[in-house]
Each structure stands twice: as C-alpha cells, then as structure tokens.
C-alpha cells in the first residue's frame, strides 16, 4: 500500500509537470481505487438506480483529468475524488428529484447512514439533497468537520488518512467525528420534520 501511495504521488507530480505518459501509467492504478470507492457507494443504493459504479467512476475520472489541481499526493487526490463523486451523486439526485418532485423522504437513523459511506444509503434523492444541504451548512459553520465527513464517508479514507489531509491528530479526528455526527443528526432530523 505504501509503495502504491508513493508511486501515485510520484506519477501525480510528473503529470502535473507536463509528463503525459505519467497520466497513462497513473490512471489504471487510480481508476481501480476510484472504482472501489464508487462500488462501496452504490452497494446499498436502490436496485434500479440509473448510476452504476462504473458510470460514477467514469464521470469522476473525466472531471478529475480535466481539473487544474496541483496534486500533492494520493490522499489529496482521493479527497478531491471524494468531493467530485459527491457532486456527481448530488447532481444526479437533483435531476431525479426534478422528475419525481413530491416524493416522500425515507426516514433512516443517522447511525445507519453514518455506518456506511453517506450517499449510498439513501434510496430517495430527497435525502441525498438533504444530506448535501446539511454538509454545506456545516461547512459554513465548521469547514474542517465538513471536510472530515467528506473524506471519511465519501472518500473512504481512514481516520489516520483524514488526519493527515487535515493536518490534525487522530484523537482530534475522533473527537470531531463525534461532534459532526451529532450535529448532522440534529440537522437531518430538523430537515425531516420540516417536510
């Protein structure tokens, strides 16, 4: 794993420096990791979901390749990929919601939702949109906690990797995770009650 992480970091830097051959070497490695994340997201989605892991990865891949980002390392790449996948899934949910406006929200305990990557546990696009709205509100109040939730629940990063990305200790991540989950629980409950 460490060797792969170093290889990805080296290839990201080479690609950023203009070496197009580095992109050709990088993508098969990163694509497999992105596909694994996407498959985890989609595993608990409704069976008739129009997005499949491969479609999610392909869309994320196209956006990431076209992005003008100074890639730092594998963890930075995966955190940007997590945000990109979140945006794709939210955009998809909004499009579905426009078609199915008025559908009822599925009520689910936050513990069930947070036990898995956040988006794939909601079969109803309204809940995905509610989750996105709550994360955006949290980001305005505490950007680090919102980014931490994205890294862990959308990007599939470990607490240690999230701590590395955010430049904090693992105990800080653990404490912030408890606070962020409690805040999200209240926000999502308020959102459900308002409907």
C-alpha positions, 0 to 999 in steps of 0.5 A: 500500500505504501509503495502504491501511495508513493508511486501515485504521488510520484506519477501525480507530480510528473503529470502535473509537470507536463509528463503525459505518459505519467497520466497513462501509467497513473490512471489504471492504478487510480481508476481501480481505487476510484472504482472501489470507492464508487462500488462501496457507494452504490452497494446499498443504493436502490436496485434500479438506480440509473448510476452504476459504479462504473458510470460514477467512476467514469464521470469522476475520472473525466472531471478529475483529468480535466481539473487544474489541481496541483496534486500533492499526493494520493490522499489529496487526490482521493479527497478531491475524488471524494468531493467530485463523486459527491457532486456527481451523486448530488447532481444526479439526485437533483435531476431525479428529484426534478422528475419525481418532485413530491416524493416522500423522504425515507426516514433512516437513523443517522447511525445507519447512514453514518455506518456506511459511506453517506450517499449510498444509503439513501434510496430517495434523492430527497435525502441525498439533497438533504444530506448535501444541504446539511454538509454545506451548512456545516461547512459554513459553520465548521469547514474542517468537520465538513471536510472530515465527513467528506473524506471519511464517508465519501472518500473512504479514507481512514481516520489516520488518512483524514488526519493527515489531509487535515493536518490534525491528530487522530484523537482530534479526528475522533473527537470531531467525528463525534461532534459532526455526527451529532450535529448532522443528526440534529440537522437531518432530523430538523430537515425531516420534520420540516417536510 
